[in-house]
Amino acid sequence: MGIIKSGFSFIVGTVCGVYIAQNYDVPNIKKLATTGLFMAKLVEEKYRKPKSRNDGDD
């Protein structure tokens, strides 16, 4: 019964996902993640400590 139950939930989830994607304005997750990584990179560059001139010159 485990295969039938898990297969049924997978099929129902897939059908619901297709219905939602076709009928509602769902955001593009890949674009959202790319934008988030870009913003995180900008924040990291802005608040990074400046390198001192004598780091590693010993």
One Martini backbone bead per residue (centre of mass of N, CA, C, O) as a GRO file, in nm:
protein
   58
    1MET     BB    1   0.050   0.066  -0.010
    2GLY     BB    2   0.289   0.274  -0.032
    3ILE     BB    3   0.297   0.319  -0.341
    4ILE     BB    4   0.009   0.419  -0.381
    5LYS     BB    5   0.016   0.657  -0.184
    6SER     BB    6   0.265   0.807  -0.305
    7GLY     BB    7   0.160   0.822  -0.597
    8PHE     BB    8  -0.096   0.984  -0.536
    9SER     BB    9   0.043   1.235  -0.412
   10PHE     BB   10   0.212   1.302  -0.661
   11ILE     BB   11  -0.020   1.341  -0.864
   12VAL     BB   12  -0.176   1.558  -0.708
   13GLY     BB   13   0.060   1.762  -0.691
   14THR     BB   14   0.102   1.794  -0.995
   15VAL     BB   15  -0.181   1.891  -1.072
   16CYS     BB   16  -0.183   2.137  -0.884
   17GLY     BB   17   0.072   2.275  -1.002
   18VAL     BB   18  -0.033   2.310  -1.290
   19TYR     BB   19  -0.283   2.475  -1.224
   20ILE     BB   20  -0.139   2.711  -1.082
   21ALA     BB   21   0.060   2.787  -1.317
   22GLN     BB   22  -0.178   2.853  -1.528
   23ASN     BB   23  -0.379   3.051  -1.328
   24TYR     BB   24  -0.125   3.190  -1.197
   25ASP     BB   25   0.111   3.428  -1.070
   26VAL     BB   26   0.413   3.285  -1.073
   27PRO     BB   27   0.715   3.305  -0.968
   28ASN     BB   28   1.046   3.307  -1.058
   29ILE     BB   29   1.277   3.133  -0.883
   30LYS     BB   30   1.543   3.175  -1.034
   31LYS     BB   31   1.531   3.485  -1.042
   32LEU     BB   32   1.502   3.528  -0.735
   33ALA     BB   33   1.774   3.392  -0.656
   34THR     BB   34   1.961   3.570  -0.826
   35THR     BB   35   1.885   3.836  -0.690
   36GLY     BB   36   1.964   3.755  -0.401
   37LEU     BB   37   2.266   3.700  -0.461
   38PHE     BB   38   2.331   3.982  -0.565
   39MET     BB   39   2.254   4.137  -0.306
   40ALA     BB   40   2.451   3.986  -0.118
   41LYS     BB   41   2.707   4.073  -0.269
   42LEU     BB   42   2.675   4.377  -0.227
   43VAL     BB   43   2.674   4.374   0.082
   44GLU     BB   44   2.948   4.235   0.119
   45GLU     BB   45   3.116   4.456  -0.031
   46LYS     BB   46   3.031   4.699   0.147
   47TYR     BB   47   3.108   4.546   0.450
   48ARG     BB   48   3.392   4.501   0.400
   49LYS     BB   49   3.696   4.478   0.498
   50PRO     BB   50   3.973   4.633   0.465
   51LYS     BB   51   4.275   4.593   0.345
   52SER     BB   52   4.577   4.580   0.461
   53ARG     BB   53   4.902   4.646   0.361
   54ASN     BB   54   5.048   4.430   0.589
   55ASP     BB   55   4.930   4.163   0.472
   56GLY     BB   56   5.183   3.926   0.425
   57ASP     BB   57   5.476   4.109   0.452
   58ASP     BB   58   5.675   3.914   0.644
   0.00000   0.00000   0.00000
